[in-house]
Amino acid sequence: MQKRQGELSTPAPAPTTAHPRRARTVGVGRAHAKTILVGEHAVVYGAPALALPVPQLAVTASAGWSAKALGEEGEVTLTMTGSPSRPVATQASDGLRLLTREFRTTHDIAEDLHLDVVLDCAIPPGRGLGSSAACARAVVLALADLFDREIGEQAVFDLVQSAENVAHGRASGVDATAVGAPGPLLFQQGRAQELPIGCEGLFIIADSGEVGRTKDAVALLRDRFGQQAGAREDFLARAGELTGAARRALAATRPEDLGPHLSAYHQLLRTAGLSTARIDTLVRAALDAGSLGAKITGGGLGGCMIALTRSDQAGAVTRRLHEAGAVQTWVLPLTTRA
């Protein structure tokens, strides 16, 4: 099948042999965070979304194997580094165990092996930054490295998506794609395209400290659509309009044209009941400090917000966000990309 212009290539997975090739005692895999610029929730219904990788927030998975002890139950042990208060969330761990089982079935990994996976994750969970998808991708790549398997991007995506569906319900696939993307992308209905960038600036991501609940947010919006005639159509039409406008603004040379589309999308999500008082406070603080636009990012009901600023505003905006209650912030450069 011919690849569409600008579409990210998806090489087919290489064939595997029937028996594990134990070339390594430890396999390593890595992935990074992502942020949704515009298109949250609408992307679940087939509308486009714009996503940016956040490479400074990363996860590394280390996988090893050992002979299963007599009477030992379970196929994999998952451990998260850091303090004891940061266990792997139940839904996330269920998804990781599922993809591990699928990996071993697909690649004929012997059943008498017990897998030990350690996750070193700098991506705060429940913040709309793709923590669960990034962990899943890192685990898949670590297993492929451990057992010396060549695995194509489509196979990686399918495994990550299976874990995401456990963690979040009906996952759009944008997180599973964006946590491995080398640059900004347009995602729609399972397809990703590189996103040309013609303007420069800085995005500041601020953590509200509230744990977002993507699964609950998706259910809340779905219920709202079911209760109000035409609500789904109106939401998707407005979301598509703003996403298209944001895409054109990104390709142009004026970041000030992009900012209002971000703020308008925040209002769309806020009207749908997906923001919180703390997120709204951070959005107002960013705008008052001179940001060109600001919005919630991710599923909502907590999590993070993102603000677009000029480079000479970044310090003032960051200070104002912390004064308004942000528990941590990160700077993400917006640079031209053909």
Number of C-alpha atoms within 10 A of each C-alpha: 3 4 9 9 8 12 15 17 12 14 11 12 14 10 10 15 10 11 11 16 13 12 11 13 12 17 22 20 22 23 28 28 29 31 25 25 27 30 28 26 26 21 23 18 12 14 19 26 27 26 27 21 25 26 17 13 18 20 24 22 27 22 29 21 20 11 11 15 10 7 6 8 9 10 16 18 14 17 17 17 13 12 7 7 7 12 13 18 14 10 16 22 21 16 25 30 19 16 24 21 17 15 18 18 12 12 19 14 17 13 12 13 16 19 18 16 23 18 22 18 24 16 22 18 18 23 27 29 28 28 26 31 32 30 30 35 30 30 32 28 23 25 25 21 22 23 23 16 19 13 19 13 16 15 18 24 21 16 24 28 25 22 28 27 17 18 22 20 15 15 21 24 24 28 29 27 28 29 32 22 22 14 18 24 27 22 26 21 15 14 14 25 18 19 21 20 21 18 19 20 21 20 23 23 26 28 25 27 18 18 17 23 19 24 17 16 22 20 13 16 19 14 11 14 17 12 11 9 10 10 16 17 11 12 18 19 14 15 25 19 14 22 25 18 16 25 21 16 20 24 18 17 15 14 23 17 18 23 22 20 25 26 23 18 26 26 18 18 22 19 10 16 15 26 25 17 11 18 31 19 15 28 24 18 23 30 21 12 18 16 25 24 26 31 33 35 31 30 26 30 26 27 28 30 30 30 32 34 29 18 13 10 16 22 14 14 23 23 15 19 28 17 12 18 17 23 13 14 18 15 17 20 15 21 14 15 15 9
